[in-house]
Amino acid sequence: MALRIGCCAPPGKACDNKTGSWRVFLPVVDPETCTLCGNCVLICPETAMEEVEGKIVVDLDYCKGCGLCAEECPTDAIAMELEEK
């Protein structure tokens, strides 16, 4: 992609960049506490969370561990844990 002087890059999509390698903390969803309200799916800036067959699944290729999902969870079903690499 060529950039012209005085021009900025076009807007990208989260799915264009795998940001999972940046992560220090890992969201862990407790399926017993989760009510599938979808707040975490809506707030995730990397679109790394989705509901699949009645449970929240995190795509670790895109989750950068920001913790917004845990902050927005009304039932505290998401815990941010230090990821061991």
Summary of the structure (lengths in Angstrom):
residues: 85
radius of gyration: 15.2
end to end distance: 33.7
largest distance: 53.5
contacts: 200
relative contact order: 0.28
helix: 19%
strand: 21%
